[in-house]
Amino acid sequence: MNARHLWVTGRYEVELAPFELDDALAPGQVLVETERTLVSAGTELAIVMGTHIGFTTGAGWPRYPMALGYTAVGRAGAVGDAVSRFRVGDRVLAETPHATHAVAQADALLPVPEGCPPDAALLAHLASIPLAGLRLARPQIGEGVVVFGQGLIGALAARLARLSGCRPVLGVDLLPERRRIAAAAGVVPVDPGEADPLAVHRDLASGRAPEVVIEATGAPEVIADALRTAAEMGRVVLLGSPRGRVEIDPYTDVHGKGVSIIGAHHRLTPKVATPLTPFTAARNRAAVLALVADGSLPTEGLVSHHIRPEEAAGTYRALADRSPAFMGVIIDWSRDR
């Protein structure tokens, strides 16, 4: 069948291109008619900018040309044999690219609960990434948390920390609008240009430093700030993917304080559940989708733009320039079929 998708051929060279999708479904497959997709301002943007670490390490991925995207919501347009979980017309959450249509394995899809808006479902899918990082930190009720970066990943991490019973939870960001959104969700906003996050936390926590610090900017230089901010025996989670090298003081900020540094790349989330590692990527997605659907995890303010597929190239430029007006960006595919 004829379909269209976002196709990147080089740095900032993003086009809406036609492609032929084989819609002859094998058993267990579902044809997804995409309604909306969510732009990833982390990995996906790094691919568009050409700054992804894979370009300089000799890794096999990413390489131009390639499709983009991994967070979509749509309707089941057709179902293959042996699919009993979904029927034609069901709304599903999928790890499929920015495209009008995609074919996915039924067991990789999640049903979107009745009453859950498509935008909220997309944010729930993305929230499984910070949830996986937060699980590694094992936050306890009453522990303090500081999250550096209040883009989508950092904002969702801070909300999940509050949902875990952590207090106080600080969201650190240079952009006033992101701090405003954080404050509306009960997160304490901190402008690092005006205040020291460690001092702010101490003021709110009877002198205690934060037990958990999450680095969600991807900026290597912020890692040193995160390590300095953590309490003795604290845990620092590297949730944002750093795009370079950094100089730290390992004795003062790690060794002397007994700080644990936790790498939290999403690909390490288990694919298969075991008694020791029960929280798979699929289970995390389902858990967050339920929290969003019942209102436990607020998502208000996290989507700033709805765009047409033709506007994607300019939007990636704006995101790369850190335009303060941009937060979550959703591409509407419903009018492109």
Secondary structure by P-SEA (a helix, b strand, c coil): ccbbbbbbcccccccbbbbbbcccccccbbbbbcccccccccaaaaaaacccccccccccccccccccccccccccccccccccccccccccccccccccccccccccbbbbcccccaaaaaaaaaaaaaaaaaaaacccccbbbbbccccaaaaaaaaaaaaaccccbbbbcccaaaaaaaaaacccccccccccaaaaaaaacccccccbbbbccccccaaaaaaaaccccbbbbccccccbbbbbcccccccccbbbbbbbccccccccccccccccaaaaaaaaaaaaaaccccccccccccccccaaaaaaaaaaaccccccbbbbbccccc
